[in-house]
Amino acid sequence: MSPDRTPVIPDTPVEHRFQQLIEAVVDYGIFILSPGGIITSWNSGAEKLKGYTRAEILGQHFSVFYEPEAVARGWPQYELQQAIALGRFEDEGWRLRKDGSRFWANVIITAVKDDSGQLSGFTKITRDLTERRSHEEALRLSEERFRLLVQDVRDYGIFMLDPDGIVRGWNAGAQAMKGYAAHEIIGRHFSTFYTPDDQRSGKPARELEIATDVGRVEDEGWRVRKDGTVFWANVIITALRNKQGELVGFGKVTRDMTERRKLQDLEMSSRRMNEFLAMLAHELRNPLAPIRNSVSVMQLQPIENPALQKCRDIIDRQLTHMTRLVDDLLDIGRLTTGKIKLRLEPTSLADVVSRSVETVRPLLEARCHTITIEVPPEPVYLSADSTRLAQVLQNLLVNSARYTAEGGEIGIKVEVDGGFATTSVTDNGRGIASGELDAIFELFRQGDNGKLPDESGLGIGLTLARSLVELHGGVLDARSEGPGKGSTFEFRLPAVMPEDRGPRTVAAKDTSPGRRVLVVDDNRDAADSSSDMLRLLGHRVETAYDGEQALVLAARFTPEVVLLDLSMPGIDGFETLRALRTLPGMVSSCVIAMTGYGSQDDTRRTHDAGFDGHLTKPVALADLVTLIERG
């Protein structure tokens, strides 16, 4: 018998049925090799898989199915040697069909021996696993891309923990965030990242327990870097389970939220500062109110002594200055939190200029400044909040007055060009260096050329003025030829056509003195000085120092006008108002809130509560007279 020929197998009924069974298998290529690797049998599955008919392939060496590179390195022969040595050899790799195309094959070669133990040949079973290989390769590529993606993410620390919390994976973001290289942290417990207090309290283990029980846990808190510094982290831990539901580890994603935390702390500090400023303004306005009232009383009484007149006027000017500082301080706080809301309406720019000059005139006269005003002959209207726009112009005038030596010249000029109105304030004061033209608008920044102005400030006015102009949709800039050469501040806003409202007839109102007025304030100095001032104006006045006393007096006195403080012990101003309205004859009385709180929210609150007016302490005499006469 030739060593390359397989012995003829007797055609017994059992063997015939076995041969028929092999022939019927079409999903596997099953064939027999001689000891030298020559193909001696071929089933229909092999023909379907490899493309060769039985007549074409019998007698050929099985290496015909291998790629040339595999044949060159002796791989087919190596497979047979391994089958002889081990009895069986399994392999996966690329194989060739008759048409030269490749497929991924799983191959099992089994050595066949006769009764004497001599090798009689090999059986070879081949499966086409190309589709499975494609799926596995696609999965591998997907996993690889995901791994590379995770590895390269730098804004998030992404790493893996085993079921015991030991770090098993580490991406570039985790290294950048926490400072550890992969070889320094892999194998260590993740509690390394927690503060000593959190470690002592068992927080790391507790978070793993929660993630195990519910699938996920999220937390924010301080975490520790390699160098010992801490950062505020948002952490998500997710439990990872296999198909059987067994816990295989945890995925941990960490974000550095330190900047957001700082912003939150800053917002909280800003909110607390605004609350503090509001309270500070209220507390400052309470003592300012009786001072203002007392000055008003002094202004209503003839004073013959020139020295006393001078003292009275000094108090008046300094009180106005202090009140302005308090208002500016509050307004800058509102600006930074976006709480200033403009009430836009057609506004005469000439009226704004006139009001602003009159407000600042005492300061201008005290410093002996000369002021000139140039406005177009035709009315100029803006869509503006007249109060806020006047505030802008007043701040610019005060700034010029402060930084101009006594006897200086200040000019206001309004021009209209191309649908825009430009308002400028020019002085011949100390001027501004070119490098300071933008810096002077910074908060708390004050011009300084080595000589302090006679009247100090907070460095708020110009910041506030520019912000208010920008809220109106305009721009405010400064110009100067340099130190000692004066300055010009100029703001530009869109002009509008005024609405034609037609002639209006205003009914005359009795403005004669003699009204019944009830003053209610727990600050006795404020209450008494207000009462004295109103009596000098010819009104009948009663004074109460708390809400309960006010109700007793109102029931007897039935005042036409009530000046009511809001913050009082016992029943406050709001509760007192409600009680006043229930008294006979008090439904139509004019009740005016008089308080140290003067924000738009405060004004809205008193309006909604039913007050007929709102005066912010210290109250100007003209404003008080106007409201009482309207009442």
C-alpha positions as CSV (number, residue, x, y, z in Angstrom):
1,M,0.0,0.0,0.0
2,S,1.4,3.4,-1.0
3,P,2.0,5.6,2.0
4,D,0.1,8.5,0.3
5,R,-3.0,6.3,-0.4
6,T,-5.7,5.8,2.2
7,P,-6.7,2.2,2.6
8,V,-10.0,1.2,1.0
9,I,-12.7,1.1,3.6
10,P,-15.0,-2.0,3.2
11,D,-18.5,-0.8,2.1
12,T,-20.4,-2.1,5.1
13,P,-23.9,-0.9,5.8
14,V,-22.8,1.1,8.8
15,E,-19.9,2.7,7.0
16,H,-22.1,3.5,4.0
17,R,-24.6,5.3,6.2
18,F,-21.8,7.2,7.9
19,Q,-20.5,8.2,4.4
20,Q,-24.0,9.3,3.5
21,L,-24.2,11.4,6.7
22,I,-20.9,13.2,6.0
23,E,-22.0,13.8,2.4
24,A,-25.2,15.4,3.6
25,V,-23.4,18.0,5.7
26,V,-23.3,21.2,3.8
27,D,-22.2,23.7,6.5
28,Y,-18.9,22.1,7.2
29,G,-16.1,21.1,4.7
30,I,-15.2,17.5,5.7
31,F,-12.4,15.7,3.9
32,I,-9.7,13.1,4.4
33,L,-5.9,13.6,3.9
34,S,-3.3,11.0,3.3
35,P,-0.3,11.0,5.7
36,G,1.4,13.3,3.3
37,G,-1.4,15.8,3.1
38,I,-3.0,14.6,-0.2
39,I,-6.8,15.0,-0.4
40,T,-8.4,11.6,-0.7
41,S,-12.1,12.4,0.0
42,W,-14.4,15.5,-0.4
43,N,-17.9,16.1,0.8
44,S,-20.6,18.5,-0.6
45,G,-19.9,20.9,2.3
46,A,-16.3,21.2,1.2
47,E,-17.3,21.8,-2.4
48,K,-19.7,24.5,-1.3
49,L,-17.2,26.1,1.0
50,K,-14.1,26.1,-1.3
51,G,-15.6,25.9,-4.8
52,Y,-13.8,22.8,-6.0
53,T,-15.7,19.8,-7.3
54,R,-14.6,16.3,-6.1
55,A,-13.0,15.6,-9.5
56,E,-11.0,18.8,-9.4
57,I,-9.5,18.5,-5.9
58,L,-8.9,14.8,-5.2
59,G,-5.2,14.1,-5.4
60,Q,-4.1,17.6,-4.7
61,H,-2.1,18.7,-1.6
62,F,-4.3,20.5,1.0
63,S,-1.8,23.4,1.0
64,V,-3.7,24.7,-2.1
65,F,-6.2,26.3,0.4
66,Y,-3.5,28.4,2.1
67,E,-2.1,31.8,1.2
68,P,1.3,31.8,-0.4
69,E,2.9,33.5,2.6
70,A,1.6,30.7,4.9
71,V,2.8,28.0,2.5
72,A,6.2,29.7,2.3
73,R,6.7,29.5,6.0
74,G,5.6,25.9,6.1
75,W,2.4,26.4,8.0
76,P,0.4,23.6,6.4
77,Q,3.1,21.1,7.3
78,Y,3.3,22.5,10.8
79,E,-0.4,21.8,11.3
80,L,0.0,18.2,10.3
81,Q,3.0,17.8,12.6
82,Q,1.0,19.2,15.5
83,A,-1.9,16.9,14.8
84,I,0.5,13.9,14.8
85,A,2.1,15.0,18.1
86,L,-1.0,16.0,19.9
87,G,-3.6,13.9,18.1
88,R,-5.6,17.0,17.2
89,F,-4.8,20.6,16.0
90,E,-7.2,23.5,15.8
91,D,-6.5,26.8,14.1
92,E,-8.2,29.9,12.7
93,G,-6.9,31.9,9.8
94,W,-7.4,33.0,6.3
95,R,-7.9,30.3,3.6
96,L,-8.4,30.5,-0.2
97,R,-11.2,29.4,-2.4
98,K,-10.9,28.1,-5.9
99,D,-11.6,31.7,-7.3
100,G,-8.8,33.1,-5.2
101,S,-11.1,34.9,-2.7
102,R,-10.4,34.6,1.0
103,F,-12.5,33.4,3.9
104,W,-11.9,33.1,7.6
105,A,-11.8,29.5,8.6
106,N,-11.9,27.5,11.7
107,V,-9.9,24.3,11.0
108,I,-9.7,21.1,13.1
109,I,-7.2,18.4,11.9
110,T,-7.3,15.0,13.6
111,A,-4.6,12.3,13.1
112,V,-6.1,8.9,12.2
113,K,-4.2,5.8,13.2
114,D,-4.8,2.1,12.4
115,D,-5.1,-0.8,14.9
116,S,-1.3,-1.1,15.1
117,G,-1.0,2.6,16.0
118,Q,0.4,3.6,12.6
119,L,-0.6,6.9,11.0
120,S,-3.1,6.2,8.3
121,G,-4.0,9.9,7.4
122,F,-6.0,12.9,8.7
123,T,-9.5,14.1,8.9
124,K,-10.0,17.8,8.3
125,I,-13.1,19.8,9.3
126,T,-13.4,23.4,8.1
127,R,-16.0,26.0,9.0
128,D,-16.5,29.4,7.4
129,L,-16.4,32.0,10.2
130,T,-16.0,35.1,8.0
131,E,-19.3,36.6,9.1
132,R,-18.5,36.0,12.8
133,R,-15.0,37.4,12.2
134,S,-16.5,40.5,10.6
135,H,-18.8,41.1,13.6
136,E,-15.9,40.5,16.0
137,E,-13.6,42.8,14.0
138,A,-16.3,45.5,13.9
139,L,-16.8,45.1,17.7
140,R,-13.0,45.2,18.2
141,L,-12.7,48.3,16.2
142,S,-15.7,49.9,18.0
143,E,-14.2,49.0,21.3
144,E,-10.8,50.3,20.2
145,R,-12.3,53.6,19.0
146,F,-14.2,53.9,22.2
147,R,-11.0,53.2,24.2
148,L,-9.1,55.8,22.2
149,L,-11.9,58.3,22.6
150,V,-12.1,57.8,26.3
151,Q,-8.3,57.8,26.6
152,D,-8.0,61.1,24.8
153,V,-10.8,62.9,26.6
154,R,-9.1,65.6,28.7
155,D,-12.1,67.5,30.2
156,Y,-13.3,64.5,32.1
157,G,-11.5,62.1,34.3
158,I,-12.7,58.6,33.2
159,F,-11.4,55.5,34.9
160,M,-12.4,52.0,35.8
161,L,-12.5,50.3,39.3
162,D,-12.7,46.7,40.1
163,P,-15.5,45.5,42.5
164,D,-13.2,46.3,45.5
165,G,-12.6,49.9,44.3
166,I,-9.1,49.4,43.0
167,V,-8.2,51.6,40.0
168,R,-7.9,49.4,36.8
169,G,-8.1,52.0,34.0
170,W,-7.0,55.6,33.7
171,N,-7.5,58.1,30.9
172,A,-5.6,61.3,30.0
173,G,-8.3,63.5,31.5
174,A,-7.9,61.7,34.9
175,Q,-4.2,62.3,34.7
176,A,-4.5,66.0,33.9
177,M,-7.2,66.5,36.6
178,K,-5.7,64.5,39.4
179,G,-1.9,64.6,38.6
180,Y,-1.3,60.8,38.7
181,A,0.3,59.0,35.7
182,A,-1.4,55.6,34.9
183,H,1.5,53.6,36.4
184,E,1.3,55.6,39.6
185,I,-2.4,55.0,40.4
186,I,-3.4,51.8,38.8
187,G,-3.6,49.2,41.5
188,R,-4.4,51.7,44.3
189,H,-7.8,52.2,46.0
190,F,-9.8,55.1,44.7
191,S,-10.3,56.5,48.2
192,T,-6.9,58.1,47.6
193,F,-8.8,60.9,45.9
194,Y,-11.0,61.7,48.9
195,T,-10.2,64.1,51.7
196,P,-9.1,62.6,55.1
197,D,-12.5,63.6,56.6
198,D,-14.4,61.7,53.8
199,Q,-12.1,58.7,54.2
200,R,-12.7,58.6,58.0
201,S,-16.5,58.8,57.5
202,G,-16.4,55.9,55.0
203,K,-17.7,57.9,52.1
204,P,-15.9,56.0,49.4
205,A,-17.2,52.6,50.4
206,R,-20.7,54.1,50.9
207,E,-20.7,55.4,47.4
208,L,-19.8,52.0,46.0
209,E,-22.5,50.4,48.0
210,I,-25.1,52.8,46.6
211,A,-23.9,52.3,43.1
212,T,-24.1,48.5,43.6
213,D,-27.6,48.7,45.0
214,V,-29.2,51.2,42.6
215,G,-26.8,51.1,39.6
216,R,-25.5,54.7,39.9
217,V,-24.5,57.4,42.4
218,E,-23.7,61.0,41.8
219,D,-22.0,63.3,44.2
220,E,-20.3,66.7,44.4
221,G,-17.6,67.5,46.9
222,W,-13.9,68.2,47.4
223,R,-11.4,65.8,46.0
224,V,-7.6,65.6,46.4
225,R,-4.9,65.8,43.7
226,K,-1.6,64.1,43.8
227,D,0.1,67.3,45.1
228,G,-2.4,67.6,47.9
229,T,-4.4,70.5,46.5
230,V,-8.2,70.1,46.4
231,F,-10.7,70.8,43.7
232,W,-14.5,70.7,43.6
233,A,-15.6,67.7,41.7
234,N,-18.8,66.3,40.2
235,V,-18.5,62.5,40.4
236,I,-20.7,59.8,38.8
237,I,-20.0,56.1,39.7
238,T,-21.8,53.5,37.6
239,A,-21.9,49.8,38.5
240,L,-20.8,47.5,35.6
241,R,-22.3,44.0,35.3
242,N,-21.9,41.1,32.8
243,K,-24.6,39.3,31.0
244,Q,-25.2,37.1,34.0
245,G,-25.8,40.2,36.2
246,E,-22.6,39.7,38.1
247,L,-20.8,42.9,39.3
248,V,-17.5,43.2,37.4
249,G,-16.5,46.7,38.5
250,F,-17.4,50.4,38.3
251,G,-17.0,53.2,35.8
252,K,-16.2,56.5,37.4
253,V,-16.5,59.9,35.6
254,T,-15.2,63.0,37.3
255,R,-15.5,66.7,36.3
256,D,-13.6,69.5,37.8
257,M,-16.3,72.0,38.8
258,T,-14.0,74.4,40.8
259,E,-14.6,77.3,38.5
260,R,-18.4,76.8,38.6
261,R,-18.2,76.5,42.4
262,K,-16.2,79.8,42.5
263,L,-18.9,81.5,40.4
264,Q,-21.6,80.1,42.7
265,D,-19.7,81.4,45.7
266,L,-19.2,84.7,43.9
267,E,-22.9,84.9,43.2
268,M,-23.8,84.1,46.8
269,S,-21.3,86.7,48.0
270,S,-22.7,89.2,45.5
271,R,-26.3,88.5,46.7
272,R,-25.2,88.8,50.4
273,M,-23.3,92.0,49.6
274,N,-26.4,93.5,47.9
275,E,-28.5,92.5,50.8
276,F,-25.9,94.1,53.1
277,L,-25.8,97.3,50.9
278,A,-29.6,97.5,51.0
279,M,-29.6,97.2,54.8
280,L,-26.6,99.6,55.0
281,A,-28.5,102.2,52.9
282,H,-31.6,101.8,55.0
283,E,-29.6,102.3,58.2
284,L,-27.7,105.3,56.8
285,R,-30.8,106.9,55.4
286,N,-32.6,106.7,58.8
287,P,-30.1,109.2,60.4
288,L,-29.9,111.2,57.2
289,A,-33.7,111.8,57.2
290,P,-33.9,113.9,60.4
291,I,-30.7,115.8,59.3
292,R,-32.4,116.6,56.0
293,N,-35.6,117.6,57.8
294,S,-33.7,119.8,60.2
295,V,-31.9,121.5,57.4
296,S,-35.2,122.1,55.7
297,V,-36.6,123.6,58.9
298,M,-33.6,125.9,59.0
299,Q,-34.1,126.9,55.4
300,L,-37.8,127.8,56.2
301,Q,-36.7,130.0,59.1
302,P,-34.9,133.3,58.6
303,I,-31.4,133.2,59.9
304,E,-29.7,136.6,60.3
305,N,-26.3,135.4,61.4
306,P,-24.1,134.8,58.3
307,A,-22.0,132.2,60.0
308,L,-25.1,130.1,60.8
309,Q,-26.3,130.5,57.3
310,K,-22.9,129.3,56.0
311,C,-23.1,126.3,58.4
312,R,-26.6,125.5,57.3
313,D,-25.6,125.6,53.6
314,I,-22.5,123.4,54.3
315,I,-24.7,120.8,56.0
316,D,-27.1,120.9,53.1
317,R,-24.4,120.4,50.4
318,Q,-22.6,117.6,52.4
319,L,-25.9,115.9,53.1
320,T,-26.7,116.0,49.4
321,H,-23.3,114.5,48.6
322,M,-23.6,111.7,51.2
323,T,-27.1,110.9,49.9
324,R,-25.8,110.6,46.4
325,L,-22.9,108.3,47.5
326,V,-25.5,106.0,49.2
327,D,-27.6,106.0,46.1
328,D,-24.7,105.3,43.8
329,L,-23.4,102.5,46.0
330,L,-26.8,100.8,45.8
331,D,-27.2,101.3,42.1
332,I,-23.9,99.8,41.2
333,G,-24.9,96.7,43.2
334,R,-28.2,96.5,41.2
335,L,-26.3,96.9,37.9
336,T,-24.0,94.0,38.6
337,T,-27.0,91.7,39.3
338,G,-29.1,93.0,36.4
339,K,-31.8,94.4,38.7
340,I,-32.0,97.9,37.2
341,K,-35.0,98.1,34.9
342,L,-35.6,101.2,32.8
343,R,-39.0,102.9,32.4
344,L,-38.6,104.1,28.8
345,E,-40.9,106.9,27.6
346,P,-40.5,109.9,25.3
347,T,-38.3,112.3,27.3
348,S,-37.3,115.9,26.6
349,L,-33.5,116.1,26.7
350,A,-33.7,119.8,27.6
351,D,-35.8,118.9,30.7
352,V,-33.2,116.3,31.7
353,V,-30.4,118.9,31.3
354,S,-32.4,121.5,33.4
355,R,-33.2,119.0,36.2
356,S,-29.6,117.8,36.4
357,V,-28.1,121.3,36.5
358,E,-30.5,122.4,39.3
359,T,-29.6,119.3,41.3
360,V,-25.9,119.9,41.0
361,R,-26.1,123.7,41.2
362,P,-25.3,123.9,45.0
363,L,-22.0,122.1,44.3
364,L,-21.2,124.3,41.3
365,E,-21.9,127.4,43.3
366,A,-19.9,126.2,46.3
367,R,-16.8,125.8,44.0
368,C,-17.6,129.0,42.2
369,H,-17.8,127.3,38.8
370,T,-19.3,129.0,35.8
371,I,-21.7,126.8,33.7
372,T,-22.9,127.3,30.1
373,I,-25.6,125.4,28.5
374,E,-26.2,125.0,24.7
375,V,-29.3,123.1,23.5
376,P,-30.9,123.2,20.0
377,P,-33.9,125.6,19.6
378,E,-36.1,122.7,18.5
379,P,-37.1,120.1,21.2
380,V,-35.0,116.9,21.3
381,Y,-36.7,113.8,22.5
382,L,-35.2,110.4,23.5
383,S,-36.8,107.1,24.4
384,A,-35.4,107.1,27.9
385,D,-35.9,106.7,31.6
386,S,-35.7,110.4,32.5
387,T,-34.7,109.7,36.1
388,R,-31.8,107.5,35.1
389,L,-30.7,109.8,32.3
390,A,-30.7,112.7,34.7
391,Q,-28.6,110.5,37.0
392,V,-26.0,110.0,34.2
393,L,-25.7,113.8,33.6
394,Q,-25.6,114.6,37.3
395,N,-22.7,112.2,37.7
396,L,-20.8,113.7,34.8
397,L,-21.4,117.2,36.2
398,V,-20.3,116.2,39.7
399,N,-17.2,114.6,38.2
400,S,-16.3,117.8,36.4
401,A,-17.0,119.9,39.4
402,R,-14.8,117.8,41.6
403,Y,-11.8,117.6,39.2
404,T,-11.9,121.3,38.2
405,A,-10.2,123.9,40.4
406,E,-12.4,126.6,42.0
407,G,-13.6,129.2,39.5
408,G,-13.5,126.8,36.6
409,E,-15.7,126.6,33.6
410,I,-18.1,123.7,32.8
411,G,-20.2,123.5,29.7
412,I,-23.1,121.3,28.6
413,K,-23.8,121.0,24.9
414,V,-26.6,119.0,23.1
415,E,-26.3,118.4,19.4
416,V,-28.4,116.3,16.9
417,D,-26.9,114.6,13.9
418,G,-28.2,111.8,11.8
419,G,-31.0,110.8,14.1
420,F,-28.7,110.7,17.2
421,A,-28.5,113.2,20.1
422,T,-25.1,113.8,21.6
423,T,-24.7,115.4,25.0
424,S,-21.3,116.5,26.2
425,V,-20.0,117.9,29.5
426,T,-16.7,119.8,29.1
427,D,-14.5,121.3,31.7
428,N,-11.1,123.1,32.0
429,G,-10.1,121.0,34.9
430,R,-7.1,118.7,35.6
431,G,-7.6,116.5,32.4
432,I,-6.9,112.9,31.9
433,A,-3.7,111.1,30.7
434,S,-4.2,109.2,27.4
435,G,-3.6,105.8,29.1
436,E,-6.3,106.5,31.7
437,L,-9.2,107.3,29.4
438,D,-10.7,103.8,29.6
439,A,-9.5,103.0,33.1
440,I,-11.5,105.8,34.6
441,F,-14.7,103.9,33.9
442,E,-13.6,100.9,35.9
443,L,-15.4,100.4,39.2
444,F,-13.8,102.1,42.2
445,R,-11.2,103.7,40.0
446,Q,-10.5,107.4,40.6
447,G,-8.4,109.8,38.7
448,D,-5.2,110.7,40.5
449,N,-2.5,113.0,39.4
450,G,-0.9,113.4,42.8
451,K,-3.4,115.9,44.2
452,L,-6.6,114.7,45.8
453,P,-9.9,116.6,45.0
454,D,-11.5,118.7,47.7
455,E,-14.5,116.3,47.8
456,S,-13.9,112.6,48.0
457,G,-15.9,109.9,46.2
458,L,-16.2,106.1,45.9
459,G,-15.1,105.8,42.2
460,I,-18.6,104.6,41.3
461,G,-20.1,107.6,39.4
462,L,-18.5,107.1,36.0
463,T,-19.0,103.4,36.0
464,L,-22.6,103.8,36.8
465,A,-23.0,106.6,34.2
466,R,-21.5,104.4,31.4
467,S,-23.6,101.4,32.4
468,L,-26.8,103.4,32.5
469,V,-26.1,104.9,29.0
470,E,-25.4,101.4,27.7
471,L,-28.7,100.1,29.1
472,H,-30.3,102.8,27.0
473,G,-28.5,101.5,23.9
474,G,-26.0,104.3,23.8
475,V,-22.3,104.9,24.3
476,L,-20.4,107.1,26.8
477,D,-16.7,108.0,26.2
478,A,-14.2,110.5,27.5
479,R,-11.7,112.8,25.7
480,S,-8.8,114.8,27.0
481,E,-5.6,116.4,25.5
482,G,-3.8,115.4,28.7
483,P,-3.2,116.4,32.3
484,G,-4.0,120.0,32.9
485,K,-6.0,120.5,29.7
486,G,-9.5,119.7,30.7
487,S,-11.8,116.8,29.8
488,T,-14.9,116.1,27.8
489,F,-17.5,113.4,28.6
490,E,-19.9,112.6,25.8
491,F,-22.8,110.2,25.5
492,R,-24.8,109.5,22.3
493,L,-28.4,108.1,22.2
494,P,-31.0,107.7,19.4
495,A,-33.4,110.6,19.1
496,V,-37.1,109.9,18.6
497,M,-40.1,111.8,17.4
498,P,-42.4,112.8,20.3
499,E,-45.9,111.5,20.4
500,D,-48.5,114.1,19.5
501,R,-50.7,114.0,22.5
502,G,-52.6,117.2,21.7
503,P,-53.4,119.9,24.1
504,R,-54.0,118.8,27.6
505,T,-56.0,120.6,30.3
506,V,-55.0,120.0,33.9
507,A,-57.6,120.8,36.5
508,A,-56.4,123.2,39.1
509,K,-55.8,121.6,42.5
510,D,-56.1,123.3,45.8
511,T,-52.5,123.7,47.0
512,S,-53.2,125.8,49.9
513,P,-51.6,124.7,53.2
514,G,-53.6,123.5,56.1
515,R,-53.9,119.7,55.6
516,R,-54.2,117.3,58.4
517,V,-51.0,115.2,58.3
518,L,-50.1,112.2,60.5
519,V,-46.3,111.4,60.7
520,V,-45.6,107.8,61.8
521,D,-41.9,106.8,62.4
522,D,-40.2,104.9,65.2
523,N,-37.1,107.1,64.7
524,R,-38.1,110.0,67.0
525,D,-35.7,112.4,65.5
526,A,-37.0,111.7,62.0
527,A,-40.6,111.9,63.1
528,D,-40.2,115.1,65.1
529,S,-38.1,116.9,62.5
530,S,-40.6,116.0,59.8
531,S,-43.5,117.2,61.9
532,D,-41.7,120.5,62.7
533,M,-41.0,121.1,59.0
534,L,-44.6,120.4,58.0
535,R,-46.0,122.7,60.8
536,L,-43.8,125.5,59.4
537,L,-45.4,124.9,56.0
538,G,-48.8,125.5,57.7
539,H,-50.1,121.9,58.1
540,R,-51.8,120.5,61.2
541,V,-49.6,117.6,62.2
542,E,-49.8,114.7,64.7
543,T,-46.9,112.5,65.4
544,A,-46.9,108.7,66.3
545,Y,-43.8,106.6,67.0
546,D,-45.3,103.2,66.3
547,G,-48.2,101.5,64.5
548,E,-50.5,101.1,67.5
549,Q,-50.2,104.8,68.4
550,A,-50.8,105.8,64.8
551,L,-54.1,103.9,64.8
552,V,-55.3,105.6,68.0
553,L,-54.4,109.1,66.6
554,A,-55.9,108.3,63.1
555,A,-59.2,107.3,64.7
556,R,-59.4,110.7,66.5
557,F,-57.6,112.9,64.0
558,T,-58.8,111.4,60.6
559,P,-55.7,112.7,58.7
560,E,-55.9,113.6,55.0
561,V,-52.3,112.5,54.5
562,V,-50.2,109.9,56.4
563,L,-46.4,109.7,56.1
564,L,-45.8,106.1,57.2
565,D,-42.5,104.4,57.9
566,L,-42.3,100.8,56.9
567,S,-39.8,99.2,59.3
568,M,-41.2,99.6,62.8
569,P,-41.3,97.3,65.9
570,G,-44.7,95.7,66.7
571,I,-46.9,96.2,63.7
572,D,-44.9,97.3,60.6
573,G,-46.0,99.9,58.0
574,F,-47.8,97.4,55.8
575,E,-49.9,96.0,58.6
576,T,-50.5,99.6,59.8
577,L,-51.8,100.6,56.4
578,R,-54.2,97.7,56.3
579,A,-55.6,98.7,59.7
580,L,-55.8,102.4,58.8
581,R,-58.0,101.6,55.7
582,T,-60.6,100.0,58.0
583,L,-61.0,103.2,60.1
584,P,-64.0,105.5,59.3
585,G,-63.0,108.3,56.9
586,M,-59.6,106.7,56.1
587,V,-60.4,104.9,52.9
588,S,-59.7,108.0,50.7
589,S,-56.8,109.3,52.8
590,C,-53.4,109.6,51.0
591,V,-50.9,107.2,52.7
592,I,-47.3,107.7,51.6
593,A,-44.6,105.2,52.4
594,M,-41.5,107.0,53.8
595,T,-38.6,104.5,54.1
596,G,-34.9,103.9,53.7
597,Y,-35.5,101.2,51.1
598,G,-35.7,102.8,47.7
599,S,-35.2,100.1,45.0
600,Q,-37.6,99.5,42.2
601,D,-38.7,96.3,43.9
602,D,-39.3,98.3,47.1
603,T,-41.4,100.8,45.2
604,R,-43.4,98.1,43.4
605,R,-44.0,96.4,46.7
606,T,-45.5,99.5,48.4
607,H,-47.6,100.2,45.3
608,D,-49.0,96.7,45.3
609,A,-49.7,97.0,49.0
610,G,-51.9,100.1,48.4
611,F,-49.7,103.0,49.3
612,D,-50.4,106.2,47.3
613,G,-46.8,107.2,47.1
614,H,-43.2,106.2,48.0
615,L,-40.6,108.6,49.4
616,T,-37.0,107.4,50.0
617,K,-35.2,108.9,53.0
618,P,-33.8,111.4,53.3
619,V,-36.8,113.2,51.6
620,A,-36.2,116.4,49.7
621,L,-38.5,119.2,50.9
622,A,-39.8,119.8,47.3
623,D,-40.7,116.2,46.8
624,L,-42.5,116.0,50.2
625,V,-44.5,119.2,49.5
626,T,-45.4,118.0,46.0
627,L,-46.8,114.7,47.3
628,I,-48.7,116.3,50.2
629,E,-50.3,118.8,47.9
630,R,-51.3,116.0,45.5
631,G,-52.8,114.1,48.4
